[in-house]
């Protein structure tokens, strides 16, 4: 495995000299003679090995006094796949930091969610990444700030608060330190487009990254209610007077096969919350400060993302959740390499390498939908979910499509009359038990969860068997080793391939696929002609 690769100097030097993009995000190269840090695939002439120092994170490079390279822009690398592969304290902390928890709740809030003291969390992050939670969050804020500076015409004050900075001065100092340019200089470097070209580009379904947007109308800052359990930064203004749309490029490690990824999301889409329109998967997002609508479309070397937010302070969280839903930080070379060791799986991998696990932007939402989908067809599950959305979801406006609601919260669903649910009595009990525990906090589903502990908690609920628990572990919790040996589609595919088809024997055979059994499930499912396996027209 590549865990701790930045400590293997010889391998890092080889990766830099070969400009191997597969290692982008695994480690960062700091150059002693220039004072900059780069991604391994930086296109400039590789420095001499004796002038290279390697770090596990951009934050560690910044802590050591290095600034980001202007050519390769290491801050835009895909995230390290380590944080989605592991369930230990450091990995869980990194997922929470990416979700903006430090910015909203501080380090004590991060530690509280993890169940450790702040000292323990800081010590372990420093030991593995060379930077503590504040430095890691600061690096993320700098990346968000750069994105807003380059792709919007917001005032610098609004950019500062949207990116999570407590003051404009801190924002200015951080941008200069990290990028060796002032915010104004960063914006001035963006290529200019004439009005005709810009207008034409804005009519595309998902235009290229960093497309300048029209200037926002002037506004007067007004107070805003902070997310539950958080406090507002004193003096922070309202970030946007109206929804703002950004056009982004989400990078990934090649190869990426979009068929089952977008096919699954489109085929199981809940009407009103999700849709496939004009070659893009679109859905509503419930976010800490407001809501959003995102459109995601596969491209050969990136995912085109059109993101509309009611509050720009949610930008970092929205991007993180979309990346997680599409599994964009995965390492397909490592995954496919392991699965190819099984001679019966190898032909499936070779036929369509780079399959991802379709995940979710809302863990609680997915758990509810998993219960609604127990022992019914995909169409019936969508119908059940759509009824709940219409009756209990929060309405949203979508001038560009057919999205109408946010998926209901557990608190809203906890008040549903069980008698109104068109399902057997046993499944009503399963539904009410799940939403009740989610609503009162006895059960938490999130990126910070310990996978095995959460599995055990779910199995205690009535009506939760191994299939339901493991599909939640796979698609909501993000466990890359979750496996579904009792799934009918998996067993049918196993039989066709000559693999053992009984759950016990198939589980024994799948030991050789670890720790990537969730990806093996995607390859097995792909042998079927179900719509989840095909990119919609």
C-alpha positions as CSV (number, residue, x, y, z in Angstrom):
1,X,0.0,0.0,0.0
2,X,1.0,3.6,-0.5
3,X,0.2,4.6,3.1
4,X,3.1,6.7,4.4
5,X,4.6,6.8,0.9
6,X,6.1,10.3,1.4
7,X,8.6,8.7,3.8
8,X,9.9,6.4,1.0
9,X,12.2,8.9,-0.6
10,X,13.4,6.7,-3.4
11,X,9.8,6.0,-4.6
12,X,8.9,9.6,-4.3
13,X,11.8,10.7,-6.4
14,X,11.0,8.2,-9.1
15,X,7.4,9.4,-9.2
16,X,8.5,13.0,-9.6
17,X,11.0,12.3,-12.3
18,X,8.4,10.3,-14.2
19,X,5.7,13.0,-13.7
20,X,3.3,10.2,-12.7
21,X,-0.1,11.8,-12.1
22,X,-1.3,8.7,-10.3
23,X,0.6,9.9,-7.2
24,X,-1.0,13.4,-7.2
25,X,-2.6,13.8,-3.8
26,X,-0.6,11.0,-2.2
27,X,2.3,13.3,-1.4
28,X,3.7,16.8,-2.2
29,X,7.2,17.8,-3.3
30,X,8.8,20.8,-1.6
31,X,11.8,22.3,-3.5
32,X,14.4,23.7,-1.2
33,X,16.0,25.9,-3.8
34,X,12.8,27.7,-4.9
35,X,10.7,27.6,-1.8
36,X,7.7,26.1,-3.7
37,X,5.8,22.9,-3.4
38,X,4.3,20.9,-6.3
39,X,2.3,17.8,-7.2
40,X,4.4,14.8,-8.4
41,X,3.2,15.4,-12.0
42,X,4.3,19.1,-12.2
43,X,5.2,19.8,-15.8
44,X,8.4,21.8,-15.0
45,X,11.8,20.2,-15.1
46,X,12.2,18.0,-12.1
47,X,14.5,19.4,-9.4
48,X,17.6,17.6,-8.3
49,X,16.9,14.8,-5.8
50,X,19.0,16.5,-3.1
51,X,16.8,19.6,-3.4
52,X,13.5,17.7,-2.8
53,X,11.7,17.2,0.5
54,X,8.4,15.3,0.7
55,X,5.3,16.0,2.8
56,X,2.1,14.2,3.3
57,X,-0.2,17.2,2.9
58,X,-0.3,20.7,1.4
59,X,-0.8,22.0,4.9
60,X,2.5,20.5,6.0
61,X,4.3,22.2,3.1
62,X,2.7,25.5,4.1
63,X,3.7,25.0,7.7
64,X,7.3,24.5,6.6
65,X,7.2,27.8,4.7
66,X,6.7,26.6,1.1
67,X,4.3,28.3,-1.3
68,X,2.1,26.6,-4.0
69,X,3.5,26.2,-7.5
70,X,1.8,28.4,-10.0
71,X,2.2,25.9,-12.8
72,X,0.9,22.7,-11.4
73,X,-1.4,24.2,-8.7
74,X,-1.0,21.4,-6.2
75,X,-4.0,22.6,-4.2
76,X,-6.3,21.3,-7.0
77,X,-4.9,17.7,-6.8
78,X,-7.4,14.9,-6.1
79,X,-7.6,14.0,-2.4
80,X,-5.6,11.2,-1.0
81,X,-7.4,7.9,-1.3
82,X,-6.1,6.9,2.1
83,X,-8.8,8.9,3.9
84,X,-11.6,6.9,2.2
85,X,-9.9,3.5,2.6
86,X,-9.3,3.7,6.3
87,X,-11.5,4.0,9.3
88,X,-9.0,5.0,12.0
89,X,-8.9,8.3,13.8
90,X,-6.7,10.2,11.3
91,X,-8.9,9.1,8.3
92,X,-12.1,10.0,10.1
93,X,-10.7,13.3,11.1
94,X,-9.6,14.1,7.6
95,X,-13.1,13.3,6.2
96,X,-14.6,15.7,8.8
97,X,-12.1,18.5,8.1
98,X,-13.0,18.1,4.4
99,X,-16.7,18.5,5.4
100,X,-15.9,21.8,7.0
101,X,-16.4,20.8,10.6
102,X,-13.3,22.7,11.9
103,X,-14.6,25.9,10.3
104,X,-18.0,25.5,11.8
105,X,-17.3,23.9,15.1
106,X,-13.6,24.4,15.8
107,X,-11.1,21.8,16.9
108,X,-13.2,20.9,20.1
109,X,-16.2,20.2,17.8
110,X,-14.0,17.9,15.6
111,X,-12.6,16.1,18.7
112,X,-16.1,15.7,20.2
113,X,-17.5,14.1,17.0
114,X,-14.5,11.6,17.0
115,X,-14.8,10.9,20.7
116,X,-11.2,11.9,21.5
117,X,-9.6,14.8,23.3
118,X,-8.4,17.7,21.2
119,X,-4.8,16.8,22.3
120,X,-5.1,13.3,21.0
121,X,-6.5,14.4,17.7
122,X,-3.8,17.1,17.2
123,X,-1.0,14.7,18.2
124,X,-2.1,12.0,15.7
125,X,-2.6,14.4,12.8
126,X,0.8,16.0,13.4
127,X,2.4,12.6,13.6
128,X,1.0,11.3,10.3
129,X,0.5,14.5,8.3
130,X,2.9,17.0,9.7
131,X,0.1,19.5,10.4
132,X,-2.7,19.8,12.9
133,X,-6.4,20.3,12.3
134,X,-6.2,24.1,12.2
135,X,-3.4,24.1,9.6
136,X,-5.3,21.5,7.5
137,X,-8.5,23.5,7.6
138,X,-6.5,26.6,6.8
139,X,-5.1,25.0,3.7
140,X,-8.6,24.0,2.6
141,X,-9.9,27.6,3.1
142,X,-7.0,28.9,1.0
143,X,-8.0,26.5,-1.8
144,X,-11.7,27.6,-1.6
145,X,-10.7,31.2,-1.6
146,X,-8.6,30.8,-4.7
147,X,-11.6,29.1,-6.4
148,X,-13.9,32.0,-5.5
149,X,-11.3,34.6,-6.5
150,X,-10.8,33.1,-9.9
151,X,-14.3,32.0,-10.8
152,X,-16.6,34.8,-9.5
153,X,-16.7,38.6,-9.3
154,X,-17.6,38.6,-5.6
155,X,-15.9,41.3,-3.6
156,X,-12.8,40.2,-1.7
157,X,-14.6,40.7,1.6
158,X,-17.4,38.3,0.5
159,X,-14.8,35.8,-0.8
160,X,-13.1,35.9,2.6
161,X,-16.1,35.1,4.6
162,X,-17.5,32.6,2.1
163,X,-14.2,30.7,2.3
164,X,-14.4,30.6,6.1
165,X,-11.9,33.2,7.1
166,X,-12.7,35.2,10.3
167,X,-11.4,38.5,8.8
168,X,-10.4,40.0,5.5
169,X,-6.9,40.6,6.9
170,X,-6.4,36.9,7.7
171,X,-7.7,36.1,4.2
172,X,-5.2,38.4,2.5
173,X,-2.3,37.2,4.6
174,X,-3.1,33.5,4.0
175,X,-3.5,34.0,0.2
176,X,-0.2,35.8,0.0
177,X,1.6,33.3,2.1
178,X,0.2,30.2,0.3
179,X,0.2,31.5,-3.3
180,X,2.8,34.3,-3.2
181,X,0.2,36.6,-4.8
182,X,-2.4,38.9,-3.4
183,X,-6.1,38.1,-4.0
184,X,-6.3,40.9,-6.6
185,X,-3.2,39.5,-8.4
186,X,-4.8,36.0,-8.4
187,X,-7.9,37.4,-10.1
188,X,-5.9,39.5,-12.6
189,X,-4.1,36.3,-13.8
190,X,-7.4,34.7,-14.9
191,X,-7.6,34.8,-18.8
192,X,-10.0,37.5,-20.0
193,X,-12.8,36.6,-22.3
194,X,-14.9,39.1,-24.3
195,X,-18.6,39.4,-23.5
196,X,-19.7,37.4,-26.6
197,X,-17.5,34.5,-25.8
198,X,-18.4,34.5,-22.1
199,X,-22.1,34.6,-22.9
200,X,-21.8,31.7,-25.3
201,X,-19.9,29.6,-22.8
202,X,-22.4,30.3,-20.1
203,X,-25.1,28.7,-22.3
204,X,-23.3,25.3,-22.2
205,X,-24.7,22.7,-19.8
206,X,-21.5,22.7,-17.8
207,X,-18.9,25.2,-19.0
208,X,-15.2,25.0,-18.3
209,X,-13.5,25.6,-15.0
210,X,-12.8,29.2,-13.8
211,X,-15.3,30.8,-16.2
212,X,-15.9,34.3,-14.9
213,X,-19.4,34.9,-13.8
214,X,-21.4,38.1,-14.2
215,X,-20.8,40.6,-11.4
216,X,-23.3,40.2,-8.5
217,X,-25.6,43.1,-7.7
218,X,-24.6,45.3,-4.7
219,X,-26.2,44.2,-1.5
220,X,-26.4,45.2,2.1
221,X,-25.1,42.6,4.6
222,X,-27.9,41.3,6.9
223,X,-27.8,38.8,9.8
224,X,-28.2,35.1,9.1
225,X,-29.0,32.3,11.5
226,X,-26.0,30.0,11.8
227,X,-26.3,26.2,11.5
228,X,-27.6,24.4,14.6
229,X,-25.0,23.9,17.3
230,X,-22.6,26.6,15.8
231,X,-21.9,30.2,16.4
232,X,-21.6,32.9,13.7
233,X,-18.3,34.7,13.2
234,X,-18.8,38.2,14.8
235,X,-19.3,40.8,12.1
236,X,-19.4,38.3,9.3
237,X,-21.8,39.6,6.6
238,X,-24.4,37.7,4.6
239,X,-22.3,36.1,1.8
240,X,-24.7,36.3,-1.1
241,X,-28.0,38.1,-1.6
242,X,-29.3,35.5,-4.0
243,X,-28.2,32.0,-5.2
244,X,-24.9,32.0,-7.1
245,X,-23.9,29.5,-9.7
246,X,-20.3,28.3,-10.1
247,X,-18.9,26.1,-12.9
248,X,-16.1,23.8,-11.7
249,X,-14.0,20.9,-12.9
250,X,-13.7,18.0,-10.4
251,X,-10.4,16.1,-11.0
252,X,-10.1,12.3,-10.5
253,X,-7.5,9.6,-10.9
254,X,-7.8,7.9,-14.3
255,X,-9.3,5.6,-15.4
256,X,-12.9,6.4,-14.4
257,X,-15.8,4.3,-15.9
258,X,-18.9,6.5,-15.7
259,X,-21.4,3.9,-16.7
260,X,-22.4,2.2,-13.5
261,X,-21.6,5.4,-11.4
262,X,-24.0,7.7,-13.2
263,X,-26.2,4.9,-14.3
264,X,-26.9,3.9,-10.7
265,X,-27.6,7.4,-9.6
266,X,-29.9,8.1,-12.5
267,X,-31.8,4.8,-12.3
268,X,-32.5,5.1,-8.6
269,X,-33.2,8.9,-8.7
270,X,-36.0,10.1,-6.4
271,X,-38.4,12.4,-8.4
272,X,-38.1,16.0,-7.1
273,X,-34.8,15.4,-5.5
274,X,-32.7,13.9,-8.3
275,X,-33.0,13.8,-12.1
276,X,-31.0,13.1,-15.3
277,X,-31.2,16.1,-17.6
278,X,-29.1,17.2,-20.6
279,X,-26.4,14.6,-20.0
280,X,-26.0,15.5,-16.3
281,X,-27.0,14.0,-13.0
282,X,-28.7,16.8,-11.0
283,X,-29.9,16.8,-7.4
284,X,-30.7,19.1,-4.5
285,X,-28.3,19.4,-1.5
286,X,-29.1,20.1,2.1
287,X,-26.1,22.0,3.5
288,X,-25.0,23.6,6.8
289,X,-25.9,27.2,5.9
290,X,-28.5,26.7,3.2
291,X,-29.2,24.5,0.2
292,X,-27.8,23.9,-3.3
293,X,-28.5,22.3,-6.6
294,X,-25.7,20.5,-8.4
295,X,-25.3,19.2,-11.9
296,X,-22.6,16.6,-12.6
297,X,-21.5,15.4,-16.0
298,X,-18.7,13.0,-16.9
299,X,-15.9,14.3,-19.2
300,X,-12.8,12.4,-20.3
301,X,-10.4,14.0,-17.8
302,X,-12.7,15.5,-15.2
303,X,-16.3,15.8,-13.9
304,X,-18.0,19.0,-15.0
305,X,-19.8,20.5,-12.1
306,X,-22.5,23.2,-12.2
307,X,-23.2,24.2,-8.6
308,X,-25.8,26.7,-7.4
309,X,-25.7,27.7,-3.8
310,X,-28.0,29.8,-1.6
311,X,-25.0,30.6,0.6
312,X,-21.4,30.5,-0.7
313,X,-20.1,29.5,2.8
314,X,-21.3,26.0,1.8
315,X,-19.0,25.8,-1.2
316,X,-16.3,23.7,0.4
317,X,-18.8,21.3,1.9
318,X,-20.7,20.9,-1.3
319,X,-17.6,20.1,-3.3
320,X,-16.4,17.6,-0.7
321,X,-19.8,15.8,-0.7
322,X,-20.1,15.7,-4.5
323,X,-16.6,14.2,-4.7
324,X,-17.5,11.6,-2.1
325,X,-20.7,10.7,-3.8
326,X,-18.8,10.1,-7.1
327,X,-15.9,8.4,-5.3
328,X,-13.5,10.7,-7.1
329,X,-10.6,10.3,-4.7
330,X,-10.4,6.5,-5.3
331,X,-7.2,4.9,-6.6
332,X,-8.4,2.8,-9.5
333,X,-5.0,1.4,-10.3
334,X,-4.7,-0.1,-6.8
335,X,-8.3,-1.4,-6.8
336,X,-8.2,-2.9,-10.2
337,X,-4.7,-4.4,-9.7
338,X,-5.9,-6.3,-6.6
339,X,-9.1,-7.5,-8.3
340,X,-7.2,-8.7,-11.4
341,X,-5.4,-11.3,-9.2
342,X,-8.6,-13.3,-9.4
343,X,-8.6,-14.9,-12.8
344,X,-12.4,-15.0,-13.0
345,X,-12.7,-11.3,-12.1
346,X,-9.8,-10.1,-14.3
347,X,-11.8,-10.2,-17.6
348,X,-14.5,-7.9,-16.1
349,X,-11.9,-5.5,-14.9
350,X,-10.0,-5.5,-18.2
351,X,-13.3,-4.9,-20.1
352,X,-14.2,-1.7,-18.2
353,X,-11.5,-0.6,-15.7
354,X,-12.0,2.2,-13.3
355,X,-15.5,1.4,-11.9
356,X,-16.4,3.5,-8.8
357,X,-18.8,2.9,-6.0
358,X,-21.8,5.3,-6.3
359,X,-22.2,6.8,-2.8
360,X,-24.3,9.6,-1.4
361,X,-24.3,13.2,-0.2
362,X,-26.4,12.5,2.8
363,X,-25.9,9.3,4.9
364,X,-29.2,9.5,6.8
365,X,-31.1,10.0,3.5
366,X,-29.5,6.9,2.0
367,X,-30.3,4.8,5.1
368,X,-33.9,5.8,4.8
369,X,-33.9,4.9,1.1
370,X,-32.3,1.6,1.8
371,X,-35.2,0.7,4.1
372,X,-37.7,1.8,1.6
373,X,-36.0,-0.4,-1.0
374,X,-36.1,-3.6,1.0
375,X,-37.6,-6.4,-1.0
376,X,-39.2,-4.2,-3.6
377,X,-38.3,-3.1,-7.1
378,X,-36.3,0.0,-7.9
379,X,-39.4,1.7,-9.3
380,X,-41.4,0.9,-6.1
381,X,-38.6,2.3,-3.9
382,X,-38.5,5.5,-5.9
383,X,-42.3,5.8,-5.6
384,X,-42.2,5.4,-1.8
385,X,-39.4,7.9,-1.5
386,X,-41.1,10.4,-3.8
387,X,-44.3,10.4,-1.7
388,X,-42.3,11.2,1.5
389,X,-40.4,14.0,-0.4
390,X,-43.6,15.6,-1.6
391,X,-45.3,15.4,1.8
392,X,-42.3,16.2,4.1
393,X,-39.5,17.6,2.1
394,X,-38.5,21.3,2.0
395,X,-39.5,23.0,-1.3
396,X,-36.8,24.6,-3.5
397,X,-36.9,26.5,-6.7
398,X,-35.2,25.1,-9.8
399,X,-35.7,27.3,-12.8
400,X,-33.5,25.1,-15.0
401,X,-35.0,21.7,-14.3
402,X,-37.6,19.6,-12.5
403,X,-36.1,19.5,-8.9
404,X,-38.7,20.6,-6.3
405,X,-37.6,19.5,-2.8
406,X,-34.8,18.7,-0.4
407,X,-35.0,15.2,0.9
408,X,-36.8,15.2,4.3
409,X,-34.7,15.4,7.5
410,X,-34.9,12.5,10.1
411,X,-36.7,15.0,12.4
412,X,-39.4,15.6,9.8
413,X,-39.8,11.9,9.0
414,X,-40.0,11.0,12.7
415,X,-43.4,12.7,12.8
416,X,-44.8,10.6,9.9
417,X,-47.9,8.6,10.8
418,X,-46.9,5.0,10.3
419,X,-50.4,4.2,9.0
420,X,-49.8,6.5,6.0
421,X,-46.9,4.4,4.8
422,X,-47.9,2.0,2.0
423,X,-45.7,-0.9,3.2
424,X,-46.0,-4.0,5.4
425,X,-46.2,-3.5,9.1
426,X,-42.8,-5.0,9.8
427,X,-41.2,-2.5,7.4
428,X,-43.1,0.4,9.0
429,X,-41.5,-0.6,12.3
430,X,-38.1,-0.7,10.7
431,X,-38.7,2.8,9.2
432,X,-40.0,4.4,12.4
433,X,-37.2,2.8,14.5
434,X,-34.5,4.1,12.1
435,X,-35.8,7.7,11.7
436,X,-36.5,7.9,15.4
437,X,-33.0,7.0,16.4
438,X,-31.5,9.3,13.8
439,X,-33.7,12.2,14.9
440,X,-32.9,11.9,18.6
441,X,-29.2,11.3,18.1
442,X,-29.0,7.8,19.4
443,X,-27.8,6.7,15.9
444,X,-25.4,8.9,14.0
445,X,-24.5,8.3,10.4
446,X,-21.7,10.4,9.0
447,X,-18.1,10.5,7.7
448,X,-16.9,10.4,11.2
449,X,-18.5,7.0,12.0
450,X,-16.5,4.0,13.0
451,X,-17.6,1.4,10.4
452,X,-17.7,-1.7,12.5
453,X,-19.3,0.1,15.5
454,X,-22.0,1.6,13.2
455,X,-22.7,-1.8,11.7
456,X,-23.3,-3.3,15.1
457,X,-25.7,-0.4,16.0
458,X,-27.6,-0.9,12.8
459,X,-28.0,-4.6,13.3
460,X,-29.7,-3.9,16.6
461,X,-32.6,-2.2,14.8
462,X,-35.6,-4.3,13.9
463,X,-35.7,-5.4,10.3
464,X,-32.0,-4.7,9.7
465,X,-30.2,-7.7,8.3
466,X,-26.8,-8.1,6.7
467,X,-27.8,-6.9,3.3
468,X,-29.3,-3.6,4.5
469,X,-26.4,-3.0,6.9
470,X,-23.7,-3.7,4.3
471,X,-25.3,-1.6,1.5
472,X,-25.4,1.3,4.0
473,X,-21.8,0.6,4.9
474,X,-20.8,0.5,1.2
475,X,-22.7,3.5,-0.1
476,X,-23.4,5.8,2.9
477,X,-20.4,5.1,5.2
478,X,-18.0,4.6,2.4
479,X,-16.4,1.3,3.5
480,X,-14.5,0.1,0.4
481,X,-14.5,-3.5,1.7
482,X,-18.3,-3.8,2.3
483,X,-19.6,-6.9,0.6
484,X,-23.1,-8.2,-0.3
485,X,-22.8,-12.0,-0.6
486,X,-26.6,-12.5,-0.2
487,X,-27.5,-10.0,-2.9
488,X,-29.4,-11.6,-5.7
489,X,-27.5,-9.8,-8.5
490,X,-24.1,-10.6,-7.0
491,X,-25.0,-14.3,-6.6
492,X,-26.4,-14.5,-10.1
493,X,-23.2,-12.9,-11.5
494,X,-21.0,-15.2,-9.4
495,X,-22.8,-18.3,-10.8
496,X,-22.4,-17.1,-14.4
497,X,-18.6,-16.5,-13.9
498,X,-18.0,-19.8,-12.2
499,X,-17.5,-18.3,-8.8
500,X,-19.1,-19.9,-5.7
501,X,-22.7,-18.7,-5.5
502,X,-23.6,-19.6,-1.9
503,X,-23.0,-16.7,0.5
504,X,-20.5,-18.5,2.7
505,X,-18.4,-19.9,-0.1
506,X,-18.5,-16.6,-2.0
507,X,-17.4,-14.7,1.1
508,X,-14.5,-17.1,1.5
509,X,-13.5,-16.6,-2.2
510,X,-13.8,-12.8,-1.8
511,X,-11.1,-12.8,0.9
512,X,-8.6,-12.4,-1.9
513,X,-10.4,-9.2,-3.1
514,X,-9.9,-7.4,0.2
515,X,-9.8,-4.5,1.0
516,X,-11.7,-3.6,-2.2
517,X,-14.7,-5.9,-2.1
518,X,-17.2,-3.1,-2.6
519,X,-15.6,-2.5,-6.0
520,X,-15.8,-6.2,-6.8
521,X,-19.6,-5.8,-6.2
522,X,-19.7,-3.1,-8.9
523,X,-18.0,-5.4,-11.4
524,X,-20.3,-8.3,-10.6
525,X,-23.4,-6.1,-10.8
526,X,-22.2,-4.8,-14.2
527,X,-22.7,-8.3,-15.8
528,X,-26.5,-7.7,-15.6
529,X,-28.6,-5.7,-18.1
530,X,-30.2,-3.6,-15.3
531,X,-30.4,0.2,-16.1
532,X,-28.1,1.0,-13.2
533,X,-25.2,-0.3,-15.3
534,X,-25.6,2.0,-18.2
535,X,-24.9,5.7,-18.7
536,X,-28.3,7.3,-19.6
537,X,-28.7,8.6,-23.1
